[in-house]
């Protein structure tokens, strides 16, 4: 300890040379090349301290550091100056790096930092250098980290952060840090009479309200940046708030409500901004604004500032947008109205998010040619786009984009057809990747311009077309007879309506092919038809197993003139509706499948009645149905009717087809649902009490018994420890345990032996928390003389708060006086501090002492350390 105090003595003599000046600050960076970064430290310092700092040491997070020079000093008023330092660094590899700097010391008198003039100022910024994220710059904070408010008035601050790369931002409160980047002993968040909070989305820091807690306070928060759902870095800001008492100021001025908005690139945004001081009309109100639009280099934003007026002020924000402003993320502008009160300047903030959207591609056209459609549109008005997204839908939807609705939303039913990687490429051939589109269907399209950051333009108008009907179109594949050997299938198609008879002079012939699957994997020619109008066929001439197989068909159109025989084209493949029935407990689950070129819009489910006739029991739009309330052991039979059609018209409508008939017998193969389990540890008796619900009362009706499984660790290695013989036995006490830590599962077993699956485990992870008192009296009267987790007592009720601690391995306790000097340290989990320096030296004076206690707790997964920050009052009786 003598060596420790000697070092501390020397440190205390050195610190005043640099002390009492740092108020606030942060670190930001720009990526200059793949591995080169430029970083800035911005510090707000107390001017009257008169402590110049021509340079600071910046640690780059890779084990190296540089002394970087000061590049500017600017007075910002209120005894504060802004100092900026800049340096450049080259990293050797990809990785995660935490940039940080630490500087003695903070300014004195900070209310929520004990002995703040002895506490170093520390902030950090995380940089993730990855080949997967591309270039990345840190968020930029446009609002200074120095602000003031008035007692008994709501305080609001917003850092007005924006990300140059368009990444999303979120906000998170953290403790201010001191030496070594550790939390400051005794630090606490400002106390509000109602609340003190930071909005994770908007960044609004709201202190509601400071009450009479006047003085300087420091708070810190992280601004995290997100890309593709992943955090890719953060900036830590440490800011200072000055709360003034009795400032003779009623309320801040009020900015009239402003709404977030969108604007199409090329249009002009005109926004009137007004602020009024309703309680002190004689006060001067000043209106200013900050935000990313003001950082544009094209002078497209007009907002004269600052502008002032007695009792109120109005200004106009004008933005002449163009295509270079298109960005996926919204631009954020924060307007600030500040009164001119003598005692304290109260403010109101209003933040507006403005999204600049690219106009839609114009003049889209679809033209039929052969078995596909040729699509075209004009080059996007925003030639800084990188390409297009093309969407397709069967039939016209009538979509018109809503407010700020870019791209093609999923609810339209449109699906992405292709992405085109060149903004000058404005033509596309859609022939279904060579397989051909379906005659009779109307195909509709929308096209969207795409930008490098993922921004999308408004969607074009819908444009539609259909193929020329110069080929037959298949319409029906319906099962007439269900049999394993003598099934029959009804097949129908429409004849071609338009074709060039000079190129195809005839005579004509149809060839009909069949395959025992959905997709025509093994087509066999089964018949031919010499008439153009012979378009119906019942497949009965072959042995068909319609009970166990789906069947698919296609028709070829042949020019059959002697010496000039050739294939003109064919229909697309079409299959029958194939039904599958899966029996389960008191139910049959039906599902069916078909692959057809038309669109089926609904299905009718039929079930055989007692007269062996089929009655419709349901109409559905999906391809599944559960027939419930059945009797186990009784056979039920079903078939499906599909209803659909082609969007182009001119065909049989509706198109109706039937599946085969399929039968199944329900059987009890469903285990009961798992019981809902809770476990309460009885620490004094070394036992666990298990209680669960009876599933028969909610989701089952035949539970007969329960099986109880236990694992001493958080593993899948469970052993059966007990069987409860009846469904009403829902309590079990697991006794004789060395420790209550462990995991349990309870399985319900029904009358046929089915045991519940996916039982939810319930784990007991600790027996009690580690509690520390906030006062003790080391005056030698043998009552509360030692600082330890709780008083020794024989009272059974008090023993619930006392040792032994089943889940505590050990602790590391460090106790500091209000000067930050270490006065006691131990790893004894009972602590047993007697109020003296290191338990052997001089008595510590009465007063408040701060501690940091690392508690090493035993959990299922191993040892975890929980850090407890607090204080204890040493009080000796007079």
Secondary structure by P-SEA (a helix, b strand, c coil): caaaaaaaaaaaaaaaaccccccccbbbbbbccccbbbbbbbbbbcccccccccbbbbbccccccccccccccccccccbbbbbbbbbbbbccbbbbbbbccccccccccccccccccbbbbbbbbbbbcccccccccccccccccccccccbbbbbbcccccccbbbbbbbbbcccccccccccccccccccccccccccccccccccccccccbbbbbbbbbbbccccccbbbbbbbbbbbbccccccccccccbbbbbcccccbbbbbbbbbbbcccccbbbbbbbcccccccccccccccccccccccbbbbbbbbccccccccbbbbbbbbbbbbccccccbbbbbbbbbbbbbcccbbbbbbcccbbbbbbccccccccccbbbbbbcccccccccccccccccccccccccccccccccccccccccccccccbbbbbbbbbbccccccccccccccccccccbbbbcccccccccccbbbbbbccccccccccccccccbbbbbbbbccccccbbbbcccccccccccccccccccccccccccbbbbbbbcccccccccccccccccbbbbbbbcccbbbbbbbbbbcccccbbbbbbbccccbbbbcccccccccccccccccbbbbcbbbbbcccccccccccccccccbbbbbbcccccccccbbbbbbcccccbbbbbbbcccccccccccbbbbbbbccccccccccccccccccccccccccccccccbbbbbbccccccccccbbbbbcccccbbbbccccccccccccccccccccccccccccccccccccbbbbbbbcccccccccccccccccccccccccccccbbbbbbcccccccccccbbbbbbbbbbbbbbcc
